[in-house]
Amino acid sequence: MTKDDLFFLYDDTETTRTRFVSFVGQTNRFDLGITTTERFYGKLLVFNIQSNRFAIIGEDDLEEPGYLEHVYGISEEEAAELKQFLYTLL
């Protein structure tokens, strides 16, 4: 396959800012990468380095019941700790 065989929907390059943070809550240790970009309407790209899962997260997502549990495969208690931290970023 060559480049000419591909139909690109987009192919952009952007300067981003990424923060790496590790913290221990009452139930779990979190090792996260948090990328700020212009692409996702002010939302953050948050990736869990331990589980290799990521999500695009904004305040509306944090208010969605069960969202963090689903995307990161974590318990309700772990999600509550993660949510508390993520609210400090938004």
N, CA, C and O atoms as CSV, one atom per row, in Angstrom:
chain,resi,resn,atom,element,x,y,z
A,1,MET,N,N,0.848,-1.170,0.000
A,1,MET,CA,C,0.000,0.000,0.000
A,1,MET,C,C,0.898,1.238,0.000
A,1,MET,O,O,1.869,1.306,0.753
A,2,THR,N,N,0.578,2.189,-0.824
A,2,THR,CA,C,1.329,3.433,-0.887
A,2,THR,C,C,0.488,4.569,-0.333
A,2,THR,O,O,-0.713,4.419,-0.106
A,3,LYS,N,N,1.127,5.691,-0.122
A,3,LYS,CA,C,0.436,6.878,0.378
A,3,LYS,C,C,-0.700,7.288,-0.558
A,3,LYS,O,O,-1.727,7.791,-0.103
A,4,ASP,N,N,-0.522,7.077,-1.844
A,4,ASP,CA,C,-1.546,7.443,-2.827
A,4,ASP,C,C,-2.779,6.550,-2.728
A,4,ASP,O,O,-3.847,6.928,-3.210
A,5,ASP,N,N,-2.655,5.376,-2.115
A,5,ASP,CA,C,-3.787,4.462,-1.964
A,5,ASP,C,C,-4.677,4.821,-0.780
A,5,ASP,O,O,-5.775,4.282,-0.646
A,6,LEU,N,N,-4.217,5.719,0.073
A,6,LEU,CA,C,-4.952,6.058,1.288
A,6,LEU,C,C,-5.820,7.289,1.078
A,6,LEU,O,O,-5.442,8.212,0.357
A,7,PHE,N,N,-6.977,7.296,1.707
A,7,PHE,CA,C,-7.860,8.459,1.692
A,7,PHE,C,C,-7.851,9.051,3.095
A,7,PHE,O,O,-8.510,8.535,3.997
A,8,PHE,N,N,-7.108,10.130,3.274
A,8,PHE,CA,C,-6.966,10.745,4.589
A,8,PHE,C,C,-8.177,11.608,4.908
A,8,PHE,O,O,-8.585,12.440,4.098
A,9,LEU,N,N,-8.747,11.410,6.084
A,9,LEU,CA,C,-9.792,12.304,6.571
A,9,LEU,C,C,-9.162,13.558,7.146
A,9,LEU,O,O,-9.698,14.657,7.001
A,10,TYR,N,N,-8.032,13.390,7.791
A,10,TYR,CA,C,-7.197,14.503,8.208
A,10,TYR,C,C,-5.806,13.983,8.519
A,10,TYR,O,O,-5.617,12.800,8.800
A,11,ASP,N,N,-4.846,14.875,8.465
A,11,ASP,CA,C,-3.455,14.546,8.766
A,11,ASP,C,C,-2.805,15.833,9.252
A,11,ASP,O,O,-2.136,16.531,8.491
A,12,ASP,N,N,-3.011,16.140,10.532
A,12,ASP,CA,C,-2.565,17.399,11.108
A,12,ASP,C,C,-1.425,17.168,12.088
A,12,ASP,O,O,-1.309,16.107,12.701
A,13,THR,N,N,-0.599,18.175,12.217
A,13,THR,CA,C,0.441,18.187,13.235
A,13,THR,C,C,0.157,19.359,14.156
A,13,THR,O,O,-0.152,20.460,13.700
A,14,GLU,N,N,0.265,19.113,15.467
A,14,GLU,CA,C,-0.076,20.142,16.439
A,14,GLU,C,C,0.904,20.079,17.607
A,14,GLU,O,O,1.358,19.001,17.992
A,15,THR,N,N,1.219,21.227,18.156
A,15,THR,CA,C,2.013,21.275,19.374
A,15,THR,C,C,1.070,21.079,20.552
A,15,THR,O,O,0.064,21.779,20.669
A,16,THR,N,N,1.392,20.130,21.424
A,16,THR,CA,C,0.552,19.829,22.580
A,16,THR,C,C,1.372,19.965,23.859
A,16,THR,O,O,2.593,20.121,23.826
A,17,ARG,N,N,0.670,19.902,24.975
A,17,ARG,CA,C,1.338,19.893,26.275
A,17,ARG,C,C,0.911,18.628,27.006
A,17,ARG,O,O,-0.283,18.350,27.117
A,18,THR,N,N,1.868,17.862,27.502
A,18,THR,CA,C,1.559,16.628,28.218
A,18,THR,C,C,2.158,16.686,29.613
A,18,THR,O,O,3.321,17.041,29.804
A,19,ARG,N,N,1.324,16.326,30.582
A,19,ARG,CA,C,1.746,16.254,31.987
A,19,ARG,C,C,1.698,14.789,32.402
A,19,ARG,O,O,0.719,14.093,32.131
A,20,PHE,N,N,2.748,14.326,33.055
A,20,PHE,CA,C,2.766,12.977,33.605
A,20,PHE,C,C,2.661,13.104,35.113
A,20,PHE,O,O,3.422,13.843,35.739
A,21,VAL,N,N,1.712,12.379,35.694
A,21,VAL,CA,C,1.484,12.478,37.133
A,21,VAL,C,C,1.207,11.088,37.697
A,21,VAL,O,O,0.540,10.266,37.069
A,22,SER,N,N,1.731,10.847,38.888
A,22,SER,CA,C,1.484,9.594,39.589
A,22,SER,C,C,1.026,9.949,40.994
A,22,SER,O,O,1.660,10.758,41.672
A,23,PHE,N,N,-0.076,9.345,41.433
A,23,PHE,CA,C,-0.541,9.580,42.796
A,23,PHE,C,C,-1.184,8.317,43.343
A,23,PHE,O,O,-1.641,7.451,42.596
A,24,VAL,N,N,-1.207,8.238,44.656
A,24,VAL,CA,C,-1.794,7.090,45.336
A,24,VAL,C,C,-3.007,7.572,46.106
A,24,VAL,O,O,-2.919,8.487,46.925
A,25,GLY,N,N,-4.138,6.945,45.835
A,25,GLY,CA,C,-5.350,7.232,46.586
A,25,GLY,C,C,-5.541,6.187,47.668
A,25,GLY,O,O,-4.602,5.473,48.024
A,26,GLN,N,N,-6.750,6.096,48.190
A,26,GLN,CA,C,-7.059,5.109,49.221
A,26,GLN,C,C,-7.180,3.702,48.639
A,26,GLN,O,O,-6.979,2.715,49.346
A,27,THR,N,N,-7.513,3.612,47.340
A,27,THR,CA,C,-7.791,2.305,46.743
A,27,THR,C,C,-6.822,1.884,45.654
A,27,THR,O,O,-6.745,0.699,45.330
A,28,ASN,N,N,-6.080,2.822,45.079
A,28,ASN,CA,C,-5.293,2.490,43.898
A,28,ASN,C,C,-4.182,3.509,43.682
A,28,ASN,O,O,-4.234,4.626,44.196
A,29,ARG,N,N,-3.185,3.105,42.919
A,29,ARG,CA,C,-2.160,4.009,42.417
A,29,ARG,C,C,-2.535,4.356,40.982
A,29,ARG,O,O,-2.936,3.486,40.209
A,30,PHE,N,N,-2.403,5.623,40.636
A,30,PHE,CA,C,-2.709,6.079,39.288
A,30,PHE,C,C,-1.449,6.659,38.664
A,30,PHE,O,O,-0.816,7.541,39.244
A,31,ASP,N,N,-1.085,6.170,37.490
A,31,ASP,CA,C,0.006,6.710,36.686
A,31,ASP,C,C,-0.625,7.193,35.389
A,31,ASP,O,O,-1.053,6.393,34.557
A,32,LEU,N,N,-0.677,8.508,35.228
A,32,LEU,CA,C,-1.439,9.094,34.132
A,32,LEU,C,C,-0.578,9.990,33.259
A,32,LEU,O,O,0.393,10.592,33.718
A,33,GLY,N,N,-0.953,10.063,32.001
A,33,GLY,CA,C,-0.475,11.077,31.089
A,33,GLY,C,C,-1.677,11.911,30.700
A,33,GLY,O,O,-2.719,11.367,30.336
A,34,ILE,N,N,-1.545,13.226,30.773
A,34,ILE,CA,C,-2.664,14.119,30.476
A,34,ILE,C,C,-2.209,15.081,29.389
A,34,ILE,O,O,-1.316,15.898,29.611
A,35,THR,N,N,-2.816,14.985,28.228
A,35,THR,CA,C,-2.434,15.814,27.091
A,35,THR,C,C,-3.485,16.879,26.838
A,35,THR,O,O,-4.678,16.594,26.730
A,36,THR,N,N,-3.009,18.114,26.747
A,36,THR,CA,C,-3.860,19.245,26.403
A,36,THR,C,C,-3.618,19.568,24.934
A,36,THR,O,O,-2.475,19.710,24.498
A,37,THR,N,N,-4.699,19.680,24.182
A,37,THR,CA,C,-4.620,19.909,22.745
A,37,THR,C,C,-5.779,20.795,22.308
A,37,THR,O,O,-6.756,20.947,23.041
A,38,GLU,N,N,-5.677,21.368,21.143
A,38,GLU,CA,C,-6.768,22.167,20.581
A,38,GLU,C,C,-7.832,21.286,19.929
A,38,GLU,O,O,-8.928,21.760,19.630
A,39,ARG,N,N,-7.526,20.035,19.709
A,39,ARG,CA,C,-8.364,19.165,18.902
A,39,ARG,C,C,-9.702,18.791,19.529
A,39,ARG,O,O,-10.689,18.659,18.805
A,40,PHE,N,N,-9.773,18.616,20.842
A,40,PHE,CA,C,-10.947,17.999,21.454
A,40,PHE,C,C,-11.846,18.984,22.195
A,40,PHE,O,O,-12.398,18.649,23.242
A,41,TYR,N,N,-11.997,20.190,21.664
A,41,TYR,CA,C,-12.948,21.171,22.197
A,41,TYR,C,C,-12.725,21.453,23.676
A,41,TYR,O,O,-13.687,21.573,24.434
A,42,GLY,N,N,-11.478,21.558,24.090
A,42,GLY,CA,C,-11.161,21.869,25.474
A,42,GLY,C,C,-11.086,20.670,26.399
A,42,GLY,O,O,-10.763,20.817,27.577
A,43,LYS,N,N,-11.378,19.490,25.885
A,43,LYS,CA,C,-11.284,18.289,26.708
A,43,LYS,C,C,-9.835,17.806,26.751
A,43,LYS,O,O,-9.011,18.184,25.917
A,44,LEU,N,N,-9.548,16.971,27.731
A,44,LEU,CA,C,-8.204,16.430,27.911
A,44,LEU,C,C,-8.129,14.999,27.397
A,44,LEU,O,O,-9.102,14.250,27.480
A,45,LEU,N,N,-6.988,14.630,26.873
A,45,LEU,CA,C,-6.714,13.239,26.518
A,45,LEU,C,C,-5.975,12.645,27.710
A,45,LEU,O,O,-4.822,12.993,27.967
A,46,VAL,N,N,-6.639,11.749,28.437
A,46,VAL,CA,C,-6.089,11.199,29.680
A,46,VAL,C,C,-5.811,9.719,29.478
A,46,VAL,O,O,-6.730,8.938,29.231
A,47,PHE,N,N,-4.558,9.338,29.581
A,47,PHE,CA,C,-4.232,7.924,29.416
A,47,PHE,C,C,-3.641,7.352,30.695
A,47,PHE,O,O,-2.784,7.953,31.343
A,48,ASN,N,N,-4.138,6.162,31.031
A,48,ASN,CA,C,-3.680,5.426,32.197
A,48,ASN,C,C,-2.526,4.541,31.738
A,48,ASN,O,O,-2.732,3.588,30.987
A,49,ILE,N,N,-1.343,4.847,32.176
A,49,ILE,CA,C,-0.153,4.145,31.720
A,49,ILE,C,C,-0.158,2.688,32.177
A,49,ILE,O,O,0.341,1.821,31.460
A,50,GLN,N,N,-0.708,2.405,33.348
A,50,GLN,CA,C,-0.723,1.037,33.870
A,50,GLN,C,C,-1.630,0.115,33.065
A,50,GLN,O,O,-1.269,-1.029,32.788
A,51,SER,N,N,-2.797,0.608,32.692
A,51,SER,CA,C,-3.774,-0.257,32.020
A,51,SER,C,C,-3.789,-0.094,30.506
A,51,SER,O,O,-4.468,-0.844,29.804
A,52,ASN,N,N,-3.035,0.895,29.997
A,52,ASN,CA,C,-3.007,1.153,28.563
A,52,ASN,C,C,-4.392,1.517,28.021
A,52,ASN,O,O,-4.741,1.146,26.900
A,53,ARG,N,N,-5.172,2.239,28.815
A,53,ARG,CA,C,-6.491,2.725,28.385
A,53,ARG,C,C,-6.472,4.246,28.406
A,53,ARG,O,O,-5.789,4.863,29.222
A,54,PHE,N,N,-7.233,4.835,27.495
A,54,PHE,CA,C,-7.290,6.292,27.454
A,54,PHE,C,C,-8.694,6.754,27.121
A,54,PHE,O,O,-9.519,5.996,26.610
A,55,ALA,N,N,-8.944,8.027,27.426
A,55,ALA,CA,C,-10.244,8.623,27.120
A,55,ALA,C,C,-10.066,10.120,26.924
A,55,ALA,O,O,-9.137,10.728,27.455
A,56,ILE,N,N,-10.967,10.694,26.158
A,56,ILE,CA,C,-11.050,12.137,25.998
A,56,ILE,C,C,-12.069,12.600,27.032
A,56,ILE,O,O,-13.235,12.209,26.982
A,57,ILE,N,N,-11.624,13.435,27.973
A,57,ILE,CA,C,-12.445,13.738,29.139
A,57,ILE,C,C,-12.620,15.238,29.325
A,57,ILE,O,O,-11.661,16.010,29.315
A,58,GLY,N,N,-13.876,15.618,29.495
A,58,GLY,CA,C,-14.246,16.969,29.881
A,58,GLY,C,C,-15.121,16.902,31.110
A,58,GLY,O,O,-15.428,15.818,31.607
A,59,GLU,N,N,-15.521,18.052,31.597
A,59,GLU,CA,C,-16.346,18.094,32.803
A,59,GLU,C,C,-17.656,17.336,32.612
A,59,GLU,O,O,-18.138,16.682,33.537
A,60,ASP,N,N,-18.231,17.422,31.414
A,60,ASP,CA,C,-19.487,16.704,31.151
A,60,ASP,C,C,-19.304,15.192,31.257
A,60,ASP,O,O,-20.218,14.486,31.680
A,61,ASP,N,N,-18.144,14.698,30.879
A,61,ASP,CA,C,-17.868,13.263,30.979
A,61,ASP,C,C,-17.744,12.824,32.437
A,61,ASP,O,O,-18.174,11.730,32.802
A,62,LEU,N,N,-17.155,13.682,33.262
A,62,LEU,CA,C,-17.006,13.346,34.675
A,62,LEU,C,C,-18.358,13.266,35.376
A,62,LEU,O,O,-18.504,12.563,36.376
A,63,GLU,N,N,-19.331,13.979,34.855
A,63,GLU,CA,C,-20.668,13.966,35.449
A,63,GLU,C,C,-21.514,12.796,34.950
A,63,GLU,O,O,-22.600,12.550,35.474
A,64,GLU,N,N,-21.030,12.083,33.957
A,64,GLU,CA,C,-21.754,10.933,33.395
A,64,GLU,C,C,-21.566,9.716,34.304
A,64,GLU,O,O,-20.439,9.252,34.481
A,65,PRO,N,N,-22.651,9.192,34.880
A,65,PRO,CA,C,-22.523,8.047,35.796
A,65,PRO,C,C,-21.879,6.833,35.112
A,65,PRO,O,O,-22.282,6.434,34.019
A,66,GLY,N,N,-20.883,6.262,35.769
A,66,GLY,CA,C,-20.246,5.050,35.278
A,66,GLY,C,C,-19.239,5.237,34.162
A,66,GLY,O,O,-18.655,4.259,33.694
A,67,TYR,N,N,-19.019,6.472,33.721
A,67,TYR,CA,C,-18.135,6.705,32.577
A,67,TYR,C,C,-16.693,6.277,32.863
A,67,TYR,O,O,-16.112,5.508,32.098
A,68,LEU,N,N,-16.121,6.769,33.952
A,68,LEU,CA,C,-14.728,6.430,34.256
A,68,LEU,C,C,-14.561,4.945,34.531
A,68,LEU,O,O,-13.562,4.343,34.137
A,69,GLU,N,N,-15.535,4.359,35.206
A,69,GLU,CA,C,-15.478,2.926,35.483
A,69,GLU,C,C,-15.408,2.136,34.182
A,69,GLU,O,O,-14.649,1.174,34.065
A,70,HIS,N,N,-16.209,2.556,33.208
A,70,HIS,CA,C,-16.266,1.854,31.922
A,70,HIS,C,C,-14.977,2.026,31.117
A,70,HIS,O,O,-14.379,1.040,30.687
A,71,VAL,N,N,-14.553,3.260,30.916
A,71,VAL,CA,C,-13.412,3.479,30.014
A,71,VAL,C,C,-12.088,3.007,30.599
A,71,VAL,O,O,-11.197,2.598,29.854
A,72,TYR,N,N,-11.946,3.057,31.925
A,72,TYR,CA,C,-10.684,2.639,32.530
A,72,TYR,C,C,-10.753,1.267,33.182
A,72,TYR,O,O,-9.733,0.764,33.653
A,73,GLY,N,N,-11.926,0.650,33.222
A,73,GLY,CA,C,-12.061,-0.672,33.817
A,73,GLY,C,C,-11.734,-0.675,35.303
A,73,GLY,O,O,-11.053,-1.576,35.792
A,74,ILE,N,N,-12.224,0.342,36.024
A,74,ILE,CA,C,-11.922,0.474,37.447
A,74,ILE,C,C,-13.202,0.419,38.269
A,74,ILE,O,O,-14.308,0.518,37.737
A,75,SER,N,N,-13.027,0.261,39.571
A,75,SER,CA,C,-14.178,0.179,40.474
A,75,SER,C,C,-14.782,1.565,40.708
A,75,SER,O,O,-14.191,2.585,40.353
A,76,GLU,N,N,-15.947,1.575,41.301
A,76,GLU,CA,C,-16.621,2.833,41.617
A,76,GLU,C,C,-15.781,3.668,42.591
A,76,GLU,O,O,-15.712,4.891,42.465
A,77,GLU,N,N,-15.150,3.012,43.551
A,77,GLU,CA,C,-14.313,3.713,44.526
A,77,GLU,C,C,-13.078,4.317,43.857
A,77,GLU,O,O,-12.704,5.455,44.140
A,78,GLU,N,N,-12.455,3.552,42.975
A,78,GLU,CA,C,-11.291,4.057,42.245
A,78,GLU,C,C,-11.693,5.221,41.344
A,78,GLU,O,O,-10.967,6.209,41.238
A,79,ALA,N,N,-12.838,5.102,40.704
A,79,ALA,CA,C,-13.328,6.165,39.828
A,79,ALA,C,C,-13.582,7.447,40.610
A,79,ALA,O,O,-13.321,8.539,40.106
A,80,ALA,N,N,-14.083,7.330,41.821
A,80,ALA,CA,C,-14.338,8.514,42.651
A,80,ALA,C,C,-13.030,9.247,42.945
A,80,ALA,O,O,-12.990,10.477,42.916
A,81,GLU,N,N,-11.967,8.504,43.227
A,81,GLU,CA,C,-10.662,9.128,43.478
A,81,GLU,C,C,-10.109,9.781,42.219
A,81,GLU,O,O,-9.594,10.898,42.267
A,82,LEU,N,N,-10.215,9.091,41.110
A,82,LEU,CA,C,-9.735,9.640,39.844
A,82,LEU,C,C,-10.531,10.881,39.467
A,82,LEU,O,O,-9.958,11.879,39.028
A,83,LYS,N,N,-11.831,10.825,39.634
A,83,LYS,CA,C,-12.698,11.963,39.311
A,83,LYS,C,C,-12.316,13.184,40.140
A,83,LYS,O,O,-12.254,14.296,39.617
A,84,GLN,N,N,-12.062,12.982,41.416
A,84,GLN,CA,C,-11.675,14.079,42.297
A,84,GLN,C,C,-10.405,14.756,41.776
A,84,GLN,O,O,-10.312,15.983,41.777
A,85,PHE,N,N,-9.436,13.967,41.336
A,85,PHE,CA,C,-8.210,14.533,40.777
A,85,PHE,C,C,-8.487,15.257,39.458
A,85,PHE,O,O,-8.014,16.375,39.257
A,86,LEU,N,N,-9.243,14.633,38.564
A,86,LEU,CA,C,-9.477,15.222,37.242
A,86,LEU,C,C,-10.237,16.542,37.322
A,86,LEU,O,O,-10.008,17.432,36.503
A,87,TYR,N,N,-11.128,16.682,38.287
A,87,TYR,CA,C,-11.837,17.955,38.455
A,87,TYR,C,C,-10.863,19.100,38.723
A,87,TYR,O,O,-11.152,20.246,38.377
A,88,THR,N,N,-9.715,18.809,39.333
A,88,THR,CA,C,-8.742,19.876,39.599
A,88,THR,C,C,-8.076,20.372,38.317
A,88,THR,O,O,-7.475,21.446,38.309
A,89,LEU,N,N,-8.178,19.605,37.243
A,89,LEU,CA,C,-7.543,19.972,35.973
A,89,LEU,C,C,-8.465,20.744,35.046
A,89,LEU,O,O,-8.002,21.448,34.148
A,90,LEU,N,N,-9.765,20.614,35.259
A,90,LEU,CA,C,-10.735,21.210,34.326
A,90,LEU,C,C,-11.233,22.561,34.792
A,90,LEU,O,O,-12.050,23.185,34.116
